[in-house]
Amino acid sequence: MWGYLESSGTWVPLDIDFSRYATLPLMGLALPLMLKDDLVQYKSALSRPVDLEDIRAICELEGTSNDY
């Protein structure tokens, strides 16, 4: 998978293991969700303003530091 870095205008390879996920039951469906640590790593690689805000929110909810 590739991700676009707006800051440099380049595409970079992202090492995402889609076999790692959690399943959330919702309205009779089993929804696959990216694991939190994988999501934070993905968003850290892209580092768009929206991704950095998401990381801050995730860390705040978890009560952890923003060391990604």
Beta strands, then each sheet from edge to edge (+ up, - down):
strand 1: 2-5
strand 2: 10-13
strand 3: 21-26
strand 4: 29-34
sheet 1: 1+ 2-
sheet 2: 3+ 4-
end
